[in-house]
């Protein structure tokens, strides 16, 4: 017979690992399925300057590694596995995963959000051949080259600034004149001698599909309609993220952008009714704040609610 676990956590970013630390300390022996992007977004970022307790900042991967060790110290098990499908209405909840069927009394969904793409056929054809959404992973390949970054938020600023370590010139392309980025990040990008900002500009096509490497971009000014070509060797997308919630569609209420809707912060619902034993935390349910610290905070809340749920049922 399949063992029934007390708690399974989907995702190993800031929210999932915080939930793991709390449920492990409560003796629930959580199983964490690390998912397709182990460590979540922090594991592919550089310095985190706004996580309280690190006055000089900390590297994202180091912060995640510390959280993993902390969770494991209290008895959490982390598995490099991912979900295929889920039966939330079953008691216990059934998960079909890359490590087989798993039964659990509570499920904490911390599956986060993944990078968004422009959706151009030429962009999709050149992913891994000069098109990337991860500056920290791929920046190294563009040493001494000219590249472009798309986006107007903090991610785009961070990517552009990071890429100046390798690229000789970074052109930052944004579709509007106003930026979403925080003042401090925008000012750093504006002040950098190797970053050029182009506003009101969109990418119509990535050039180089036949050559199987990025050769340039076909750009369009959205105000004037004028088009031109920018010769670059790499294109980085910093245009936000999509929630990883598609497995739950039809079993959980999602909002119009696909984020899990929660009530009282972490309780999930289906047709407005609470789904028993299923809690959501972190970026998969947060379209507003999306910070490491808010993800960690909601991971803690989900864990406390899971613990309470089990206690009330005598487990
Ligand atoms: P974001 O704030 O949602 O910004 C996404 C940007 O991409 C926006 O400027 C948006 O343009 C643009 N965009 C979206 N879809 C596009 C498309 N199809 N074509 C062209 N442009 C497109 O996302 P984010 O920058 O990833 O930041 C998310 C959250 O994480 C924010 O709360 C941010 O503060 C936080 N964050 C913080 C740091 C840090 O503090 N170091 C670093 C990274 C992220 P519009 O403005 O026109 O909508």
py3Dmol code that shows the C-alpha trace and the ligand (Angstrom):
import py3Dmol

protein = """\
ATOM      1  CA  UNK A   1       0.000   0.000   0.000  1.00  0.00           C
ATOM      2  CA  UNK A   2       1.207   3.512  -0.803  1.00  0.00           C
ATOM      3  CA  UNK A   3       2.428   5.370   2.270  1.00  0.00           C
ATOM      4  CA  UNK A   4       0.305   8.386   3.251  1.00  0.00           C
ATOM      5  CA  UNK A   5       2.455  11.417   3.919  1.00  0.00           C
ATOM      6  CA  UNK A   6       1.460  14.321   6.126  1.00  0.00           C
ATOM      7  CA  UNK A   7       2.797  17.031   3.816  1.00  0.00           C
ATOM      8  CA  UNK A   8       4.100  17.297   0.298  1.00  0.00           C
ATOM      9  CA  UNK A   9       5.483  20.599  -0.968  1.00  0.00           C
ATOM     10  CA  UNK A  10       5.592  21.378  -4.675  1.00  0.00           C
ATOM     11  CA  UNK A  11       8.500  23.657  -5.487  1.00  0.00           C
ATOM     12  CA  UNK A  12      11.861  24.431  -3.922  1.00  0.00           C
ATOM     13  CA  UNK A  13      12.103  28.204  -4.180  1.00  0.00           C
ATOM     14  CA  UNK A  14      11.906  30.614  -1.290  1.00  0.00           C
ATOM     15  CA  UNK A  15       8.247  29.796  -0.491  1.00  0.00           C
ATOM     16  CA  UNK A  16       8.565  26.009  -0.746  1.00  0.00           C
ATOM     17  CA  UNK A  17      11.741  25.839   1.311  1.00  0.00           C
ATOM     18  CA  UNK A  18      10.352  28.093   4.028  1.00  0.00           C
ATOM     19  CA  UNK A  19       7.267  25.857   4.181  1.00  0.00           C
ATOM     20  CA  UNK A  20       9.665  22.898   4.384  1.00  0.00           C
ATOM     21  CA  UNK A  21      11.596  24.425   7.306  1.00  0.00           C
ATOM     22  CA  UNK A  22       8.377  25.063   9.253  1.00  0.00           C
ATOM     23  CA  UNK A  23       6.650  21.735   8.546  1.00  0.00           C
ATOM     24  CA  UNK A  24       9.894  19.850   9.224  1.00  0.00           C
ATOM     25  CA  UNK A  25      10.324  21.591  12.570  1.00  0.00           C
ATOM     26  CA  UNK A  26       6.726  20.603  13.348  1.00  0.00           C
ATOM     27  CA  UNK A  27       7.711  16.969  12.804  1.00  0.00           C
ATOM     28  CA  UNK A  28       5.674  16.495   9.608  1.00  0.00           C
ATOM     29  CA  UNK A  29       8.644  15.089   7.601  1.00  0.00           C
ATOM     30  CA  UNK A  30       7.747  17.040   4.454  1.00  0.00           C
ATOM     31  CA  UNK A  31       8.612  15.737   1.016  1.00  0.00           C
ATOM     32  CA  UNK A  32       9.654  18.530  -1.345  1.00  0.00           C
ATOM     33  CA  UNK A  33       9.359  17.900  -5.076  1.00  0.00           C
ATOM     34  CA  UNK A  34      11.959  20.296  -6.422  1.00  0.00           C
ATOM     35  CA  UNK A  35      10.274  20.755  -9.804  1.00  0.00           C
ATOM     36  CA  UNK A  36      11.628  21.778 -13.200  1.00  0.00           C
ATOM     37  CA  UNK A  37      13.501  24.804 -11.867  1.00  0.00           C
ATOM     38  CA  UNK A  38      15.079  23.680  -8.554  1.00  0.00           C
ATOM     39  CA  UNK A  39      15.659  26.582  -6.212  1.00  0.00           C
ATOM     40  CA  UNK A  40      13.251  28.778  -8.169  1.00  0.00           C
ATOM     41  CA  UNK A  41      14.052  32.250  -9.380  1.00  0.00           C
ATOM     42  CA  UNK A  42      16.565  33.029  -6.625  1.00  0.00           C
ATOM     43  CA  UNK A  43      18.800  30.261  -7.895  1.00  0.00           C
ATOM     44  CA  UNK A  44      19.321  32.100 -11.192  1.00  0.00           C
ATOM     45  CA  UNK A  45      19.713  35.586  -9.801  1.00  0.00           C
ATOM     46  CA  UNK A  46      22.797  37.429  -8.591  1.00  0.00           C
ATOM     47  CA  UNK A  47      23.030  39.511  -5.428  1.00  0.00           C
ATOM     48  CA  UNK A  48      19.893  39.780  -3.316  1.00  0.00           C
ATOM     49  CA  UNK A  49      20.130  43.116  -1.545  1.00  0.00           C
ATOM     50  CA  UNK A  50      16.703  43.339   0.042  1.00  0.00           C
ATOM     51  CA  UNK A  51      16.376  40.114   2.032  1.00  0.00           C
ATOM     52  CA  UNK A  52      16.436  41.233   5.684  1.00  0.00           C
ATOM     53  CA  UNK A  53      19.390  40.015   7.693  1.00  0.00           C
ATOM     54  CA  UNK A  54      22.020  40.320   4.969  1.00  0.00           C
ATOM     55  CA  UNK A  55      23.315  43.896   5.260  1.00  0.00           C
ATOM     56  CA  UNK A  56      25.855  43.381   2.465  1.00  0.00           C
ATOM     57  CA  UNK A  57      23.514  41.299   0.286  1.00  0.00           C
ATOM     58  CA  UNK A  58      23.773  37.576  -0.441  1.00  0.00           C
ATOM     59  CA  UNK A  59      24.010  35.643  -3.703  1.00  0.00           C
ATOM     60  CA  UNK A  60      20.607  34.121  -4.615  1.00  0.00           C
ATOM     61  CA  UNK A  61      21.948  30.547  -5.042  1.00  0.00           C
ATOM     62  CA  UNK A  62      23.700  30.754  -1.653  1.00  0.00           C
ATOM     63  CA  UNK A  63      20.510  31.923   0.049  1.00  0.00           C
ATOM     64  CA  UNK A  64      18.616  28.982  -1.482  1.00  0.00           C
ATOM     65  CA  UNK A  65      21.354  26.502  -0.537  1.00  0.00           C
ATOM     66  CA  UNK A  66      21.198  27.752   3.065  1.00  0.00           C
ATOM     67  CA  UNK A  67      17.415  27.303   3.143  1.00  0.00           C
ATOM     68  CA  UNK A  68      17.751  23.752   1.766  1.00  0.00           C
ATOM     69  CA  UNK A  69      20.288  22.816   4.453  1.00  0.00           C
ATOM     70  CA  UNK A  70      18.065  24.364   7.114  1.00  0.00           C
ATOM     71  CA  UNK A  71      15.034  22.338   5.952  1.00  0.00           C
ATOM     72  CA  UNK A  72      17.046  19.101   5.698  1.00  0.00           C
ATOM     73  CA  UNK A  73      18.500  19.617   9.188  1.00  0.00           C
ATOM     74  CA  UNK A  74      14.957  19.297  10.576  1.00  0.00           C
ATOM     75  CA  UNK A  75      14.034  16.239   8.496  1.00  0.00           C
ATOM     76  CA  UNK A  76      12.700  17.513   5.153  1.00  0.00           C
ATOM     77  CA  UNK A  77      13.357  15.265   2.138  1.00  0.00           C
ATOM     78  CA  UNK A  78      14.110  16.969  -1.174  1.00  0.00           C
ATOM     79  CA  UNK A  79      13.646  15.022  -4.391  1.00  0.00           C
ATOM     80  CA  UNK A  80      14.593  16.106  -7.910  1.00  0.00           C
ATOM     81  CA  UNK A  81      11.113  15.181  -9.123  1.00  0.00           C
ATOM     82  CA  UNK A  82       8.209  16.966 -10.768  1.00  0.00           C
ATOM     83  CA  UNK A  83       4.469  16.665 -11.015  1.00  0.00           C
ATOM     84  CA  UNK A  84       2.588  15.045 -13.917  1.00  0.00           C
ATOM     85  CA  UNK A  85      -0.958  15.485 -12.609  1.00  0.00           C
ATOM     86  CA  UNK A  86      -2.881  15.823  -9.387  1.00  0.00           C
ATOM     87  CA  UNK A  87      -6.199  14.683  -7.871  1.00  0.00           C
ATOM     88  CA  UNK A  88      -7.038  17.309  -5.293  1.00  0.00           C
ATOM     89  CA  UNK A  89     -10.525  15.988  -4.567  1.00  0.00           C
ATOM     90  CA  UNK A  90      -9.185  12.570  -3.480  1.00  0.00           C
ATOM     91  CA  UNK A  91      -8.631  11.789   0.226  1.00  0.00           C
ATOM     92  CA  UNK A  92      -5.725  11.452   0.655  1.00  0.00           C
ATOM     93  CA  UNK A  93      -4.686  13.805  -2.150  1.00  0.00           C
ATOM     94  CA  UNK A  94      -3.077  11.891  -5.034  1.00  0.00           C
ATOM     95  CA  UNK A  95      -0.067  13.170  -6.944  1.00  0.00           C
ATOM     96  CA  UNK A  96       1.223  11.528 -10.088  1.00  0.00           C
ATOM     97  CA  UNK A  97       4.865  12.484 -10.299  1.00  0.00           C
ATOM     98  CA  UNK A  98       8.145  11.523 -11.943  1.00  0.00           C
ATOM     99  CA  UNK A  99       8.818   9.440  -8.779  1.00  0.00           C
ATOM    100  CA  UNK A 100       5.486   7.609  -9.030  1.00  0.00           C
ATOM    101  CA  UNK A 101       2.188   8.024  -7.193  1.00  0.00           C
ATOM    102  CA  UNK A 102       2.327   9.928  -3.920  1.00  0.00           C
ATOM    103  CA  UNK A 103      -0.459  10.132  -1.317  1.00  0.00           C
ATOM    104  CA  UNK A 104      -0.597  13.016   1.102  1.00  0.00           C
ATOM    105  CA  UNK A 105      -2.968  14.551   3.659  1.00  0.00           C
ATOM    106  CA  UNK A 106      -1.829  18.085   2.898  1.00  0.00           C
ATOM    107  CA  UNK A 107      -0.325  19.714  -0.165  1.00  0.00           C
ATOM    108  CA  UNK A 108       1.535  22.996  -0.198  1.00  0.00           C
ATOM    109  CA  UNK A 109       1.724  24.421  -3.704  1.00  0.00           C
ATOM    110  CA  UNK A 110       4.816  26.609  -4.089  1.00  0.00           C
ATOM    111  CA  UNK A 111       5.419  26.001  -7.778  1.00  0.00           C
ATOM    112  CA  UNK A 112       6.364  29.616  -8.480  1.00  0.00           C
ATOM    113  CA  UNK A 113       6.460  31.330 -11.834  1.00  0.00           C
ATOM    114  CA  UNK A 114       8.605  30.834 -14.940  1.00  0.00           C
ATOM    115  CA  UNK A 115      10.086  33.292 -17.399  1.00  0.00           C
ATOM    116  CA  UNK A 116       7.757  34.781 -19.999  1.00  0.00           C
ATOM    117  CA  UNK A 117       8.722  34.840 -23.684  1.00  0.00           C
ATOM    118  CA  UNK A 118       7.707  37.257 -26.429  1.00  0.00           C
ATOM    119  CA  UNK A 119       6.149  34.391 -28.391  1.00  0.00           C
ATOM    120  CA  UNK A 120       7.738  35.201 -31.760  1.00  0.00           C
ATOM    121  CA  UNK A 121       8.477  32.107 -33.893  1.00  0.00           C
ATOM    122  CA  UNK A 122      12.015  33.398 -34.568  1.00  0.00           C
ATOM    123  CA  UNK A 123      12.588  33.886 -30.823  1.00  0.00           C
ATOM    124  CA  UNK A 124      11.411  30.347 -30.036  1.00  0.00           C
ATOM    125  CA  UNK A 125      13.616  28.906 -32.806  1.00  0.00           C
ATOM    126  CA  UNK A 126      16.701  30.589 -31.353  1.00  0.00           C
ATOM    127  CA  UNK A 127      16.296  29.757 -27.644  1.00  0.00           C
ATOM    128  CA  UNK A 128      19.658  28.344 -26.629  1.00  0.00           C
ATOM    129  CA  UNK A 129      21.259  29.796 -29.774  1.00  0.00           C
ATOM    130  CA  UNK A 130      21.575  33.365 -28.553  1.00  0.00           C
ATOM    131  CA  UNK A 131      18.097  33.867 -27.054  1.00  0.00           C
ATOM    132  CA  UNK A 132      17.894  33.421 -23.290  1.00  0.00           C
ATOM    133  CA  UNK A 133      15.812  34.416 -20.271  1.00  0.00           C
ATOM    134  CA  UNK A 134      18.620  33.867 -17.776  1.00  0.00           C
ATOM    135  CA  UNK A 135      21.482  36.342 -17.738  1.00  0.00           C
ATOM    136  CA  UNK A 136      23.282  34.602 -14.899  1.00  0.00           C
ATOM    137  CA  UNK A 137      23.156  31.254 -16.750  1.00  0.00           C
ATOM    138  CA  UNK A 138      24.126  32.428 -20.227  1.00  0.00           C
ATOM    139  CA  UNK A 139      25.793  35.832 -19.870  1.00  0.00           C
ATOM    140  CA  UNK A 140      29.253  34.293 -19.997  1.00  0.00           C
ATOM    141  CA  UNK A 141      28.772  33.256 -23.650  1.00  0.00           C
ATOM    142  CA  UNK A 142      28.537  36.892 -24.719  1.00  0.00           C
ATOM    143  CA  UNK A 143      31.954  38.105 -23.618  1.00  0.00           C
ATOM    144  CA  UNK A 144      33.064  40.947 -25.879  1.00  0.00           C
ATOM    145  CA  UNK A 145      29.784  40.988 -27.821  1.00  0.00           C
ATOM    146  CA  UNK A 146      26.851  43.366 -28.200  1.00  0.00           C
ATOM    147  CA  UNK A 147      23.505  42.208 -26.885  1.00  0.00           C
ATOM    148  CA  UNK A 148      19.957  43.407 -26.152  1.00  0.00           C
ATOM    149  CA  UNK A 149      17.637  43.005 -23.180  1.00  0.00           C
ATOM    150  CA  UNK A 150      13.845  43.399 -23.450  1.00  0.00           C
ATOM    151  CA  UNK A 151      11.746  44.694 -20.556  1.00  0.00           C
ATOM    152  CA  UNK A 152      11.094  47.680 -18.337  1.00  0.00           C
ATOM    153  CA  UNK A 153      10.928  46.150 -14.860  1.00  0.00           C
ATOM    154  CA  UNK A 154      13.507  45.266 -12.207  1.00  0.00           C
ATOM    155  CA  UNK A 155      14.352  41.953 -13.892  1.00  0.00           C
ATOM    156  CA  UNK A 156      15.324  43.701 -17.122  1.00  0.00           C
ATOM    157  CA  UNK A 157      17.442  46.286 -15.246  1.00  0.00           C
ATOM    158  CA  UNK A 158      19.133  43.568 -13.229  1.00  0.00           C
ATOM    159  CA  UNK A 159      19.859  41.490 -16.332  1.00  0.00           C
ATOM    160  CA  UNK A 160      21.190  44.495 -18.262  1.00  0.00           C
ATOM    161  CA  UNK A 161      23.478  45.520 -15.404  1.00  0.00           C
ATOM    162  CA  UNK A 162      24.728  41.974 -14.889  1.00  0.00           C
ATOM    163  CA  UNK A 163      25.391  41.509 -18.611  1.00  0.00           C
ATOM    164  CA  UNK A 164      27.693  44.545 -18.731  1.00  0.00           C
ATOM    165  CA  UNK A 165      30.254  42.253 -17.052  1.00  0.00           C
ATOM    166  CA  UNK A 166      30.545  40.379 -20.345  1.00  0.00           C
ATOM    167  CA  UNK A 167      29.019  42.371 -23.198  1.00  0.00           C
ATOM    168  CA  UNK A 168      30.658  45.459 -24.629  1.00  0.00           C
ATOM    169  CA  UNK A 169      27.258  47.079 -25.133  1.00  0.00           C
ATOM    170  CA  UNK A 170      23.752  46.305 -23.829  1.00  0.00           C
ATOM    171  CA  UNK A 171      20.748  47.868 -25.534  1.00  0.00           C
ATOM    172  CA  UNK A 172      17.723  47.846 -23.241  1.00  0.00           C
ATOM    173  CA  UNK A 173      14.490  47.781 -25.231  1.00  0.00           C
ATOM    174  CA  UNK A 174      11.208  48.750 -23.597  1.00  0.00           C
ATOM    175  CA  UNK A 175       7.799  48.929 -25.238  1.00  0.00           C
ATOM    176  CA  UNK A 176       6.672  52.072 -23.357  1.00  0.00           C
ATOM    177  CA  UNK A 177       8.217  55.370 -22.264  1.00  0.00           C
ATOM    178  CA  UNK A 178       7.590  54.766 -18.544  1.00  0.00           C
ATOM    179  CA  UNK A 179       9.448  52.091 -16.630  1.00  0.00           C
ATOM    180  CA  UNK A 180       8.053  49.699 -14.071  1.00  0.00           C
ATOM    181  CA  UNK A 181      11.473  49.210 -12.459  1.00  0.00           C
ATOM    182  CA  UNK A 182      12.266  50.632  -9.020  1.00  0.00           C
ATOM    183  CA  UNK A 183      13.999  54.023  -9.029  1.00  0.00           C
ATOM    184  CA  UNK A 184      17.295  52.675  -7.715  1.00  0.00           C
ATOM    185  CA  UNK A 185      17.565  49.966 -10.393  1.00  0.00           C
ATOM    186  CA  UNK A 186      16.527  52.284 -13.223  1.00  0.00           C
ATOM    187  CA  UNK A 187      19.043  54.931 -12.120  1.00  0.00           C
ATOM    188  CA  UNK A 188      21.840  52.357 -12.100  1.00  0.00           C
ATOM    189  CA  UNK A 189      20.981  51.264 -15.641  1.00  0.00           C
ATOM    190  CA  UNK A 190      20.655  54.854 -16.926  1.00  0.00           C
ATOM    191  CA  UNK A 191      23.998  55.785 -15.366  1.00  0.00           C
ATOM    192  CA  UNK A 192      25.880  52.836 -16.841  1.00  0.00           C
ATOM    193  CA  UNK A 193      28.089  53.889 -19.780  1.00  0.00           C
ATOM    194  CA  UNK A 194      27.634  50.552 -21.597  1.00  0.00           C
ATOM    195  CA  UNK A 195      23.828  50.467 -21.398  1.00  0.00           C
ATOM    196  CA  UNK A 196      21.712  52.287 -23.963  1.00  0.00           C
ATOM    197  CA  UNK A 197      17.989  52.606 -23.298  1.00  0.00           C
ATOM    198  CA  UNK A 198      15.508  52.571 -26.181  1.00  0.00           C
ATOM    199  CA  UNK A 199      11.894  53.192 -25.258  1.00  0.00           C
ATOM    200  CA  UNK A 200       8.671  52.780 -27.270  1.00  0.00           C
ATOM    201  CA  UNK A 201      10.399  49.957 -29.114  1.00  0.00           C
ATOM    202  CA  UNK A 202       9.271  46.407 -29.768  1.00  0.00           C
ATOM    203  CA  UNK A 203      10.963  43.407 -31.352  1.00  0.00           C
ATOM    204  CA  UNK A 204       9.229  42.253 -34.554  1.00  0.00           C
ATOM    205  CA  UNK A 205      11.673  39.476 -35.389  1.00  0.00           C
ATOM    206  CA  UNK A 206      14.903  37.901 -34.200  1.00  0.00           C
ATOM    207  CA  UNK A 207      17.277  37.584 -37.153  1.00  0.00           C
ATOM    208  CA  UNK A 208      19.502  34.547 -37.672  1.00  0.00           C
ATOM    209  CA  UNK A 209      17.089  31.593 -37.788  1.00  0.00           C
ATOM    210  CA  UNK A 210      18.735  30.143 -40.939  1.00  0.00           C
ATOM    211  CA  UNK A 211      22.222  30.574 -39.478  1.00  0.00           C
ATOM    212  CA  UNK A 212      21.036  29.051 -36.153  1.00  0.00           C
ATOM    213  CA  UNK A 213      22.519  31.947 -34.197  1.00  0.00           C
ATOM    214  CA  UNK A 214      21.238  35.391 -33.314  1.00  0.00           C
ATOM    215  CA  UNK A 215      22.468  37.985 -35.791  1.00  0.00           C
ATOM    216  CA  UNK A 216      20.240  40.909 -34.937  1.00  0.00           C
ATOM    217  CA  UNK A 217      16.751  42.213 -34.249  1.00  0.00           C
ATOM    218  CA  UNK A 218      14.128  43.798 -36.422  1.00  0.00           C
ATOM    219  CA  UNK A 219      12.758  46.604 -34.260  1.00  0.00           C
ATOM    220  CA  UNK A 220       9.721  48.849 -34.543  1.00  0.00           C
ATOM    221  CA  UNK A 221       9.079  52.230 -32.953  1.00  0.00           C
ATOM    222  CA  UNK A 222       5.505  51.962 -31.662  1.00  0.00           C
ATOM    223  CA  UNK A 223       4.956  55.741 -31.904  1.00  0.00           C
ATOM    224  CA  UNK A 224       6.190  56.342 -35.443  1.00  0.00           C
ATOM    225  CA  UNK A 225       5.856  52.842 -36.907  1.00  0.00           C
ATOM    226  CA  UNK A 226       9.415  53.113 -38.249  1.00  0.00           C
ATOM    227  CA  UNK A 227      11.428  49.925 -38.387  1.00  0.00           C
ATOM    228  CA  UNK A 228      15.162  49.352 -38.212  1.00  0.00           C
ATOM    229  CA  UNK A 229      17.683  46.583 -37.585  1.00  0.00           C
ATOM    230  CA  UNK A 230      19.926  46.255 -34.541  1.00  0.00           C
ATOM    231  CA  UNK A 231      22.991  44.033 -34.987  1.00  0.00           C
ATOM    232  CA  UNK A 232      23.480  41.971 -31.800  1.00  0.00           C
ATOM    233  CA  UNK A 233      24.669  38.468 -30.880  1.00  0.00           C
ATOM    234  CA  UNK A 234      22.377  37.814 -27.935  1.00  0.00           C
ATOM    235  CA  UNK A 235      18.839  38.583 -26.831  1.00  0.00           C
ATOM    236  CA  UNK A 236      17.796  38.351 -23.181  1.00  0.00           C
ATOM    237  CA  UNK A 237      14.172  38.497 -22.078  1.00  0.00           C
ATOM    238  CA  UNK A 238      13.368  40.213 -18.792  1.00  0.00           C
ATOM    239  CA  UNK A 239       9.622  40.601 -19.307  1.00  0.00           C
ATOM    240  CA  UNK A 240       8.224  38.974 -16.210  1.00  0.00           C
ATOM    241  CA  UNK A 241       6.936  35.552 -15.347  1.00  0.00           C
ATOM    242  CA  UNK A 242       3.954  33.207 -15.772  1.00  0.00           C
ATOM    243  CA  UNK A 243       2.584  31.299 -12.764  1.00  0.00           C
ATOM    244  CA  UNK A 244       3.146  27.532 -12.812  1.00  0.00           C
ATOM    245  CA  UNK A 245      -0.438  26.588 -12.030  1.00  0.00           C
ATOM    246  CA  UNK A 246      -1.690  24.818 -15.140  1.00  0.00           C
ATOM    247  CA  UNK A 247      -1.875  21.453 -13.329  1.00  0.00           C
ATOM    248  CA  UNK A 248      -4.543  22.855 -11.052  1.00  0.00           C
ATOM    249  CA  UNK A 249      -6.891  24.349 -13.646  1.00  0.00           C
ATOM    250  CA  UNK A 250     -10.360  22.894 -13.140  1.00  0.00           C
ATOM    251  CA  UNK A 251      -9.550  21.782  -9.573  1.00  0.00           C
ATOM    252  CA  UNK A 252      -8.677  25.165  -8.140  1.00  0.00           C
ATOM    253  CA  UNK A 253      -9.771  28.738  -8.854  1.00  0.00           C
ATOM    254  CA  UNK A 254      -7.221  30.620 -10.974  1.00  0.00           C
ATOM    255  CA  UNK A 255      -7.410  34.325 -11.827  1.00  0.00           C
ATOM    256  CA  UNK A 256      -7.446  35.793 -15.346  1.00  0.00           C
ATOM    257  CA  UNK A 257      -3.625  35.645 -15.538  1.00  0.00           C
ATOM    258  CA  UNK A 258      -3.496  32.046 -14.285  1.00  0.00           C
ATOM    259  CA  UNK A 259      -2.380  32.759 -10.707  1.00  0.00           C
ATOM    260  CA  UNK A 260      -3.913  30.589  -7.966  1.00  0.00           C
ATOM    261  CA  UNK A 261      -6.588  32.550  -6.125  1.00  0.00           C
ATOM    262  CA  UNK A 262      -6.277  32.325  -2.365  1.00  0.00           C
ATOM    263  CA  UNK A 263      -8.515  33.313   0.477  1.00  0.00           C
ATOM    264  CA  UNK A 264      -7.039  34.248   3.884  1.00  0.00           C
ATOM    265  CA  UNK A 265      -3.655  34.398   2.139  1.00  0.00           C
ATOM    266  CA  UNK A 266      -2.956  30.708   1.526  1.00  0.00           C
ATOM    267  CA  UNK A 267      -6.259  28.780   1.405  1.00  0.00           C
ATOM    268  CA  UNK A 268      -7.092  27.557  -2.091  1.00  0.00           C
ATOM    269  CA  UNK A 269     -10.624  27.418  -3.450  1.00  0.00           C
ATOM    270  CA  UNK A 270     -12.585  25.620  -6.156  1.00  0.00           C
ATOM    271  CA  UNK A 271     -15.779  27.341  -7.325  1.00  0.00           C
ATOM    272  CA  UNK A 272     -15.312  29.586  -4.282  1.00  0.00           C
ATOM    273  CA  UNK A 273     -15.255  26.666  -1.794  1.00  0.00           C
ATOM    274  CA  UNK A 274     -12.076  25.918   0.193  1.00  0.00           C
ATOM    275  CA  UNK A 275     -10.144  22.900  -1.123  1.00  0.00           C
ATOM    276  CA  UNK A 276      -9.428  20.836   2.024  1.00  0.00           C
ATOM    277  CA  UNK A 277      -5.756  20.336   2.845  1.00  0.00           C
ATOM    278  CA  UNK A 278      -4.401  22.292  -0.125  1.00  0.00           C
ATOM    279  CA  UNK A 279      -2.534  25.541   0.447  1.00  0.00           C
ATOM    280  CA  UNK A 280      -0.703  27.836  -1.976  1.00  0.00           C
ATOM    281  CA  UNK A 281       2.155  30.223  -1.327  1.00  0.00           C
ATOM    282  CA  UNK A 282       4.819  32.246  -3.126  1.00  0.00           C
ATOM    283  CA  UNK A 283       4.772  33.557  -6.679  1.00  0.00           C
ATOM    284  CA  UNK A 284       2.220  31.025  -7.979  1.00  0.00           C
ATOM    285  CA  UNK A 285      -0.431  32.932  -6.011  1.00  0.00           C
ATOM    286  CA  UNK A 286       1.086  36.414  -5.858  1.00  0.00           C
ATOM    287  CA  UNK A 287       0.659  38.759  -8.802  1.00  0.00           C
ATOM    288  CA  UNK A 288       1.242  41.845  -6.699  1.00  0.00           C
ATOM    289  CA  UNK A 289       4.419  41.665  -4.567  1.00  0.00           C
ATOM    290  CA  UNK A 290       6.491  38.765  -5.960  1.00  0.00           C
ATOM    291  CA  UNK A 291       9.433  39.318  -3.620  1.00  0.00           C
ATOM    292  CA  UNK A 292      11.692  36.729  -1.993  1.00  0.00           C
ATOM    293  CA  UNK A 293      10.653  37.879   1.451  1.00  0.00           C
ATOM    294  CA  UNK A 294       6.904  37.823   0.717  1.00  0.00           C
ATOM    295  CA  UNK A 295       7.301  34.333  -0.799  1.00  0.00           C
ATOM    296  CA  UNK A 296       9.097  33.196   2.355  1.00  0.00           C
ATOM    297  CA  UNK A 297       6.415  34.787   4.529  1.00  0.00           C
ATOM    298  CA  UNK A 298       3.572  33.074   2.700  1.00  0.00           C
ATOM    299  CA  UNK A 299       5.490  29.766   2.812  1.00  0.00           C
ATOM    300  CA  UNK A 300       5.525  30.089   6.580  1.00  0.00           C
ATOM    301  CA  UNK A 301       1.771  30.840   6.643  1.00  0.00           C
ATOM    302  CA  UNK A 302       0.952  27.848   4.418  1.00  0.00           C
ATOM    303  CA  UNK A 303       3.017  25.579   6.670  1.00  0.00           C
ATOM    304  CA  UNK A 304       1.288  26.803   9.832  1.00  0.00           C
ATOM    305  CA  UNK A 305      -2.138  26.262   8.225  1.00  0.00           C
ATOM    306  CA  UNK A 306      -1.181  22.755   7.063  1.00  0.00           C
ATOM    307  CA  UNK A 307       0.010  21.954  10.582  1.00  0.00           C
ATOM    308  CA  UNK A 308      -3.260  23.275  12.074  1.00  0.00           C
ATOM    309  CA  UNK A 309      -5.316  21.330   9.525  1.00  0.00           C
ATOM    310  CA  UNK A 310      -3.590  18.067  10.467  1.00  0.00           C
ATOM    311  CA  UNK A 311      -3.802  18.766  14.195  1.00  0.00           C
ATOM    312  CA  UNK A 312      -7.556  19.444  13.966  1.00  0.00           C
ATOM    313  CA  UNK A 313      -7.970  16.049  12.304  1.00  0.00           C
ATOM    314  CA  UNK A 314      -5.914  14.250  14.939  1.00  0.00           C
ATOM    315  CA  UNK A 315      -2.782  13.599  12.895  1.00  0.00           C
TER     316      UNK A 315
END
"""
ligand_1 = """\
48
LIG
P 7.465 43.180 -14.139
O 7.712 44.157 -13.049
O 6.112 42.636 -14.353
O 7.990 43.853 -15.482
C 7.852 43.205 -16.707
C 8.276 44.178 -17.803
O 8.269 43.485 -19.040
C 7.346 45.370 -17.901
O 8.087 46.539 -18.095
C 6.497 45.021 -19.130
O 6.123 46.138 -19.880
C 7.450 44.193 -19.959
N 6.739 43.217 -20.776
C 5.851 42.262 -20.383
N 5.412 41.536 -21.432
C 6.043 42.043 -22.513
C 6.019 41.729 -23.888
N 5.264 40.711 -24.376
N 6.766 42.457 -24.725
C 7.548 43.460 -24.263
N 7.626 43.816 -22.972
C 6.889 43.114 -22.103
O 8.403 41.870 -13.974
P 9.868 41.724 -13.353
O 10.771 42.779 -13.842
O 10.240 40.305 -13.582
O 9.645 41.947 -11.796
C 8.707 41.157 -11.077
C 8.804 41.467 -9.587
O 10.043 41.004 -9.067
C 8.691 42.937 -9.287
O 7.934 43.095 -8.124
C 10.128 43.356 -9.065
O 10.261 44.449 -8.179
C 10.729 42.086 -8.470
N 12.177 42.022 -8.762
C 13.017 42.673 -7.921
C 14.383 42.664 -8.174
C 15.295 43.378 -7.229
O 14.832 44.043 -6.320
N 16.600 43.276 -7.392
C 14.886 42.019 -9.300
C 13.993 41.387 -10.160
C 12.630 41.401 -9.897
P 5.018 47.187 -19.350
O 5.714 47.993 -18.308
O 4.659 47.943 -20.569
O 3.897 46.350 -18.813
"""
view = py3Dmol.view(width=600, height=400)
view.addModel(protein, "pdb")
view.setStyle({"model": 0}, {"cartoon": {"style": "trace"}})
view.addModel(ligand_1, "xyz")
view.setStyle({"model": 1}, {"stick": {}})
view.zoomTo()
view.show()
